[in-house]
Amino acid sequence: MVASQHDNCREVLQRLYHYLDGELTDESRAEIQRHLEDCSPCVGAFGFEKDLRRVIAQRCRDVPPPDLRRRIAEALSRDRSA
């Protein structure tokens, strides 16, 4: 891998979370998409992160007990009025 490709990979991997969260400009998203189309190691990392987020979203759906929700709401209300 040439140095410029290595630098591109490093930049893509650093911006991957922002890409997945939809926090980049259209131009930045297009740059990363082009890179992912040509770089199997980066597309592998992208696939892993995307799948990990999906699994977390599916499995982390715990709902706090009503008493805890009430206590949090009361604490927030006290902080706002202070």
N, C-alpha and C positions, 0 to 999 in steps of 0.2 A: 504494500500500500504506500503510495507516495505521500509526502508530508501534507500537501494541500488536501488530499482526500481524508487523511487522518484528522486534520483540523476541522474539516467539514463534519465528520462523524462526531467529533467532540462537541461541536456547536449544536448539532441536531439533537444529540442525547441530552444536552443541557436544557434545550428548549422543548423537549418532548412533553413534559407535564403541561406546559402552557399550550402546546398544540392540542393535546387531548382535552384540555379544559376549554378550548375555543377562545383563548385569550390573546391570540395573535392577529395581526392585520392579515388581510387577504393575501398580500404580497408575501409575507413571511410564511403563511400556511402553504402557499404555492411552492416556495423554495424548499420547504421541508418535504412536501409531497414528491417533488422531483427527485430529491435525494433518496427518499425511501424507495422509489421505483427502481433505483440503480444500485442500492447498497443492501445486500442480504443481511449483513450483521445488524445494521440499524433497523431494518424492517423486522428482524427477529426480536429486537429489544422493544420495538413499538408494539408488536403483537403480544408479547408477554405483559407489558404494562396495561394494554387495553383489556386483555383477558383478566388480569388481576383486579382491575377496577370493576369489571363486570361481576366477578365473583364476590368481591367485597360488597358491592351494592345489593346483590341478591341475598347475601347471608347476614348482613348487618342491619336488620330491620327491627331491632328491639325497640319496644315502646316503653318509656319510663313509666313507673307506677304513678297513678293519679296523685298520690300524696307528695311524691317527689316533684312533680310538675307544679303543684300548688305552692310548695315551699320555694321553688325557684322563682315563680311569678311574684310571690310576696317579697322575696329578697330584691328582685329587680325593681319592684314598685317602691320599696324603701329607699333604694339607691337613687332613684329618679327624684324623689321628693326631698332628699337631703341636700 
